[in-house]
Amino acid sequence: MRKPTRRLAIGGAAAASLARGAAGFAFEYWDVFTDRRFTGNPLAVFTNADGLTSERMMEIARETNLSETTFVFRRPAAEEKKKGIRTRIFTPTAEYDFAGHPALGTAMSLWRPGAKRVLLEMNVGPVPVDIRPEGDRIYGEMLQPEPKFAEEHSPAVIAKLTGLRESDIDSRHPIQNVSTGRPNLIVVVKDRAALRSLQVDWKAVASYFANGDKQRSFYFLTPDAPTGARFEARKLTPRVEDPATGSATGSAIAWLVAHGIVASGETIAISQGGEVNRPSMLYVSAERAGAIATKVKVGGYAVKVWTGQL
């Protein structure tokens, strides 16, 4: 029996392109916050998504099944110079206004030799990424949205939600909700043993935050870090553990500088991803502005793994 043909409904310029016999939608696969393939945080970048609907992008993101997939929409050069290159971010379950490793990886994908900056226009607004080639490596650094400092939380409550003992948490500084595009509760634990013992009760977490911002999530740090990093971090979600989280490290460095743990303007390294065998390194800085922080920068290396066509 002949199997039925599955048809993909694609409209606009994309349909016209496919009708002309074009290969389809080009994408690149990057590992971000690393200079070695098959480490860091993987990202799929569709370099010209003109013609794809929001529904189709959501389906593609579910198919890649990565933490994020980005879709780039090209515009006239003068408009891109003024506003940035339009970029949308999708997870397998939702569209995000901003995320760090998609911003860095997309900028790396769009960068061409000779350029010093790639300006992206994301839902959160313009995100400039400065690019610096270093021999056979490429380093990028993004300026994140200005940090917003919000409510504080009790160590006893957070310990109960995350499987920690209250004594595991460094209570000299508050557990605080900070956002540089996405909100994160910054939790500092005393050592790597505590960091590795995390067992988050996601049902209890959802109940605890039910009356507030449901996008809140945890970013755990410890100064008991491996050689080369000032802190080691973990970012757990109900679906996966993220190997490198640029938005969360932005929140973290804003918090660290605001509380005087890291000096204003100092660049430090944060390692992440060891627990999921995707080691990553993120380089971050911020400047002190009164009781808060400003000019949050998050940088790292990225490497292209492969290219393809959809």
Secondary structure, 3 states (H helix, E strand, C coil): CCCCCCCCCCCHHHHHHHHCCCCCCEEEEEEECCCCCCCCEEEEEECCCCCCCHHHHHHHHHHHCCCCEEEEECCCHHHHHHHCEEEEEECCCCEECCCHHHHHHHHHHHCCCCCCEEEEEECCEEEEEEEEEECCEEEEEEECCCCEEEEEECHHHHHHHHCCCHHHECCCCCEEEEECCCEEEEEEECCHHHHHCCCCCHHHHHHHCCCCCCCCCEEEEECCCCCCCCEEEEEECCCCEECCCHHHHHHHHHHHHHCCCCCCCCCEEEEECHHHCCCEEEEEEEEEECCEEEEEEEEEEEEEEEEEEC
